[in-house]
Amino acid sequence: MSEPEQVNGEVDDPGWEVDPDDEWGLAVLATVGRQLKLRREAVGMRVGDFAVAVGYGEDLVYKIEGGKRIPRPEYLDKSEEVLRADGLISAMKEDTAKVRYPKKVRALAKLEAQAVEIGVYECNIIAGLLQTPEHARTVIEAAQPPYSPSDVERSVAARLARQSVFERKDPAPSIHFVLEEAPLRRQVGGTMVWRRQLEHLLEVGRLRNVTLQVMPTNTEAHPGLDGRIELLKFPDGTAVGRADGGFSGRPTSEPKQLRVLELWYGIIRAQALSPRESLAFIEQLLGET
């Protein structure tokens, strides 16, 4: 078996390979690779000299220029500096970063980035938008059949990237969550990872535009017992929703179906603890360790 490729003195982690079924991603990487090669040749640098200048191996340079490897942000930064590209290479960083994320996650992240209101109910796990890196990695690695190391890294990175929705301003979106009590008590990843996850929930739950509620285990049946519900509303008044237990689990923007999902979500929020009670409950869980 060949040795892992060294990058700037460190082993190159998995998760930077190209998904062969991602047509948009392949097109982006082909364009980025072509532009990098043209720029390098325009300043008269051979691959070997360029590799030394940026601090990466020749093989990696060939892969990136051939559109067969996703370049790290640091690679693009160093290429910008060495090739004096006047911002041309830096301008590629945003699209290049998105290539690393699975197609389905990119589509969801795009909708979340446009939404003015986001509502999420989760019954079995802590919502992905609320997961710490360690919690997300543990959950994703628990999948069966297991993901490859590369797919694990891609999925973790994509899940964390979606959390940029909390950084949006002017205006900040209104975001509300309802989480079941049971997943909050499950010590995923061990005690320290679990504690850090609970602390993170408290941090996010105290943001001005975020409402976090807990559904106690000792409560009446409600419409969310079949699984996850998500509702997104947009500035133009349109909306999209999805529920594991409704409409074949597919996203819908049909008004009648959206009214049903809004009814379900409203009942769930009404049965859950209030936001203040929910934060106090999470603080109590932390105190039990």
C-alpha positions as CSV (number, residue, x, y, z in Angstrom):
1,M,0.0,0.0,0.0
2,S,1.4,3.4,-0.9
3,E,2.2,6.0,1.8
4,P,-0.3,8.8,2.4
5,E,0.6,12.0,0.5
6,Q,2.4,14.6,2.5
7,V,1.2,18.2,2.4
8,N,3.2,20.9,4.1
9,G,4.7,18.2,6.3
10,E,1.4,16.7,7.3
11,V,-0.5,13.7,6.1
12,D,-3.1,14.7,3.6
13,D,-6.5,13.9,5.2
14,P,-9.2,12.1,3.3
15,G,-12.2,14.1,2.1
16,W,-10.6,16.1,-0.7
17,E,-11.2,13.6,-3.5
18,V,-13.6,14.5,-6.3
19,D,-17.1,12.9,-6.4
20,P,-17.2,11.3,-9.9
21,D,-21.1,11.7,-9.9
22,D,-21.0,15.4,-9.1
23,E,-21.2,17.1,-12.5
24,W,-21.2,20.6,-11.1
25,G,-18.3,19.9,-8.9
26,L,-16.3,18.3,-11.7
27,A,-16.9,21.3,-13.9
28,V,-15.8,23.7,-11.1
29,L,-12.6,21.8,-10.4
30,A,-11.8,21.5,-14.2
31,T,-12.1,25.3,-14.4
32,V,-10.1,26.0,-11.3
33,G,-7.3,23.5,-12.4
34,R,-7.2,25.0,-15.9
35,Q,-6.9,28.6,-14.5
36,L,-4.2,27.6,-12.1
37,K,-2.2,25.9,-14.8
38,L,-2.6,28.8,-17.2
39,R,-1.5,31.3,-14.6
40,R,1.5,29.1,-13.6
41,E,2.6,28.8,-17.2
42,A,2.1,32.5,-17.9
43,V,4.7,33.4,-15.3
44,G,7.0,30.7,-16.7
45,M,7.1,28.3,-13.7
46,R,7.6,24.6,-14.1
47,V,5.5,22.3,-12.0
48,G,8.5,21.3,-9.8
49,D,9.5,24.9,-9.1
50,F,5.9,25.8,-8.3
51,A,5.5,22.8,-6.0
52,V,8.6,24.0,-4.0
53,A,7.3,27.6,-3.9
54,V,3.9,26.7,-2.5
55,G,5.2,23.9,-0.3
56,Y,3.2,21.0,-1.8
57,G,4.2,17.9,-3.7
58,E,4.4,17.8,-7.5
59,D,1.9,14.9,-7.7
60,L,-0.7,17.0,-5.8
61,V,-0.1,20.0,-8.2
62,Y,-0.7,17.7,-11.2
63,K,-3.9,16.4,-9.6
64,I,-5.3,19.8,-8.8
65,E,-4.4,21.2,-12.3
66,G,-6.0,18.2,-13.8
67,G,-9.2,18.7,-11.9
68,K,-8.8,15.4,-10.0
69,R,-8.3,16.9,-6.5
70,I,-10.1,19.5,-4.5
71,P,-7.5,22.2,-3.5
72,R,-7.4,23.3,0.1
73,P,-8.0,27.0,0.9
74,E,-4.3,27.2,2.0
75,Y,-3.2,25.9,-1.3
76,L,-5.2,28.5,-3.2
77,D,-3.9,31.3,-0.8
78,K,-0.3,30.2,-1.4
79,S,-0.9,30.0,-5.2
80,E,-2.4,33.5,-5.2
81,E,0.7,34.8,-3.5
82,V,3.3,32.9,-5.6
83,L,1.6,33.6,-8.9
84,R,0.7,37.2,-8.1
85,A,-2.8,36.5,-9.4
86,D,-4.4,39.9,-8.4
87,G,-7.3,38.1,-6.7
88,L,-8.1,35.8,-9.6
89,I,-7.3,32.6,-7.6
90,S,-8.8,33.9,-4.3
91,A,-12.1,34.4,-6.2
92,M,-12.3,30.7,-6.8
93,K,-12.2,29.8,-3.1
94,E,-16.0,30.0,-2.4
95,D,-17.1,27.6,-5.2
96,T,-14.1,25.3,-4.6
97,A,-15.1,24.9,-1.0
98,K,-18.7,24.0,-1.9
99,V,-17.4,21.1,-4.2
100,R,-16.3,19.3,-1.1
101,Y,-19.9,19.0,0.2
102,P,-22.3,16.3,-1.0
103,K,-24.8,17.5,-3.6
104,K,-27.9,17.0,-1.4
105,V,-26.3,19.0,1.4
106,R,-25.4,21.8,-1.0
107,A,-29.0,22.1,-2.0
108,L,-30.2,22.2,1.6
109,A,-27.5,24.7,2.6
110,K,-28.5,27.0,-0.3
111,L,-32.2,27.0,0.8
112,E,-31.2,27.6,4.5
113,A,-29.0,30.5,3.4
114,Q,-31.9,32.1,1.6
115,A,-34.6,31.5,4.3
116,V,-35.8,34.3,6.6
117,E,-37.3,31.7,9.0
118,I,-36.2,28.1,9.7
119,G,-38.0,25.7,11.9
120,V,-36.7,22.2,12.8
121,Y,-38.0,19.4,14.9
122,E,-35.8,16.4,15.5
123,C,-36.9,13.3,17.4
124,N,-33.9,10.9,17.2
125,I,-30.8,13.1,17.1
126,I,-29.6,16.6,17.8
127,A,-30.3,18.7,14.7
128,G,-27.3,18.9,12.4
129,L,-27.3,22.8,12.6
130,L,-26.7,22.4,16.3
131,Q,-24.0,19.7,16.3
132,T,-20.4,20.2,17.5
133,P,-17.7,18.9,15.2
134,E,-17.0,16.0,17.5
135,H,-20.7,15.1,17.9
136,A,-21.2,15.3,14.1
137,R,-18.2,13.0,13.4
138,T,-19.4,10.4,16.0
139,V,-22.9,10.3,14.5
140,I,-21.7,10.1,10.9
141,E,-19.1,7.4,11.7
142,A,-21.9,5.3,13.4
143,A,-23.7,4.8,10.0
144,Q,-24.0,1.3,8.7
145,P,-22.7,0.2,6.2
146,P,-19.9,2.6,7.3
147,Y,-18.9,5.6,5.2
148,S,-15.4,5.7,3.8
149,P,-13.0,8.0,5.7
150,S,-13.2,10.4,2.7
151,D,-17.0,10.5,2.9
152,V,-17.0,11.0,6.6
153,E,-14.7,14.1,6.2
154,R,-16.9,15.5,3.4
155,S,-20.1,15.0,5.4
156,V,-18.7,16.5,8.6
157,A,-17.3,19.5,6.7
158,A,-20.7,20.0,4.9
159,R,-22.7,19.8,8.1
160,L,-20.5,22.3,9.9
161,A,-20.6,24.7,6.9
162,R,-24.4,24.9,7.1
163,Q,-24.0,26.5,10.5
164,S,-22.9,29.7,8.8
165,V,-26.6,30.5,8.9
166,F,-26.1,31.7,12.5
167,E,-23.7,34.3,11.2
168,R,-26.1,36.0,8.8
169,K,-27.1,39.5,9.5
170,D,-29.3,42.3,8.1
171,P,-31.6,40.7,8.8
172,A,-30.7,37.6,10.8
173,P,-33.0,34.7,10.1
174,S,-35.5,33.6,12.8
175,I,-34.4,30.1,13.7
176,H,-36.3,27.7,16.0
177,F,-35.6,24.2,17.1
178,V,-37.5,21.5,19.0
179,L,-35.4,18.6,20.3
180,E,-36.6,15.5,22.0
181,E,-35.3,14.8,25.5
182,A,-33.9,11.3,24.8
183,P,-31.2,12.4,22.3
184,L,-30.0,15.1,24.8
185,R,-29.4,12.4,27.4
186,R,-27.6,10.0,25.0
187,Q,-23.9,10.5,25.7
188,V,-22.8,10.3,22.0
189,G,-19.0,10.3,21.8
190,G,-18.4,9.9,25.6
191,T,-18.9,12.2,28.5
192,M,-16.7,15.1,27.4
193,V,-18.1,15.2,23.8
194,W,-21.6,15.1,25.3
195,R,-20.9,17.9,27.8
196,R,-19.4,20.1,25.0
197,Q,-22.5,19.4,22.9
198,L,-24.8,20.5,25.7
199,E,-22.8,23.6,26.3
200,H,-23.0,24.4,22.6
201,L,-26.8,24.1,22.7
202,L,-26.9,26.6,25.5
203,E,-24.6,29.0,23.6
204,V,-26.8,28.8,20.4
205,G,-30.0,28.8,22.4
206,R,-29.1,32.2,23.9
207,L,-28.7,33.9,20.5
208,R,-31.3,36.6,20.0
209,N,-32.6,35.1,16.8
210,V,-32.7,31.5,18.0
211,T,-35.4,29.7,20.0
212,L,-34.6,26.3,21.4
213,Q,-37.2,24.1,23.0
214,V,-37.1,20.6,24.5
215,M,-39.9,18.0,24.2
216,P,-40.0,16.1,27.5
217,T,-40.1,12.3,27.2
218,N,-43.1,12.3,29.7
219,T,-45.6,14.0,27.4
220,E,-48.6,13.2,25.2
221,A,-48.2,11.8,21.7
222,H,-47.7,14.4,19.0
223,P,-47.4,14.7,15.2
224,G,-43.6,14.4,15.1
225,L,-43.3,10.9,16.3
226,D,-42.8,9.7,12.8
227,G,-39.6,11.7,12.4
228,R,-38.0,15.0,11.4
229,I,-39.9,18.1,10.3
230,E,-38.3,21.1,8.7
231,L,-40.0,24.3,7.5
232,L,-38.2,27.1,5.5
233,K,-39.8,30.4,4.7
234,F,-38.3,32.9,2.2
235,P,-38.4,36.7,1.7
236,D,-40.9,36.5,-1.2
237,G,-43.5,34.8,1.0
238,T,-42.9,31.3,-0.5
239,A,-42.0,28.3,1.7
240,V,-40.8,24.7,1.5
241,G,-41.2,22.0,4.1
242,R,-40.5,18.3,4.6
243,A,-41.5,15.7,7.1
244,D,-40.3,12.1,7.5
245,G,-43.9,11.1,8.3
246,G,-45.7,13.1,5.6
247,F,-46.1,13.3,1.8
248,S,-43.6,10.4,1.2
249,G,-40.9,12.3,3.0
250,R,-40.3,14.6,0.0
251,P,-39.9,18.4,0.1
252,T,-43.1,20.2,-0.7
253,S,-44.0,23.8,-1.5
254,E,-47.7,23.0,-2.2
255,P,-49.8,25.4,0.0
256,K,-52.2,22.7,1.4
257,Q,-49.4,20.4,2.4
258,L,-47.4,23.3,3.9
259,R,-50.4,24.1,6.1
260,V,-50.5,20.6,7.4
261,L,-46.8,20.7,8.2
262,E,-47.2,24.1,9.9
263,L,-50.1,22.6,12.0
264,W,-47.9,19.7,13.0
265,Y,-45.0,21.9,13.9
266,G,-47.2,24.3,15.8
267,I,-48.7,21.5,17.9
268,I,-45.1,20.2,18.7
269,R,-43.9,23.7,19.8
270,A,-47.0,24.1,22.0
271,Q,-46.4,20.8,23.8
272,A,-42.6,21.4,24.3
273,L,-41.1,23.2,27.2
274,S,-40.8,26.9,26.9
275,P,-37.5,28.3,25.7
276,R,-36.6,29.4,29.2
277,E,-37.6,26.0,30.7
278,S,-35.7,24.3,27.9
279,L,-32.4,26.1,28.7
280,A,-32.9,25.4,32.3
281,F,-33.4,21.7,31.5
282,I,-30.2,21.5,29.5
283,E,-28.3,23.2,32.4
284,Q,-29.7,20.6,34.7
285,L,-28.4,17.8,32.5
286,L,-25.0,19.4,32.6
287,G,-25.1,19.5,36.4
288,E,-25.9,15.8,36.6
289,T,-22.4,14.8,35.2
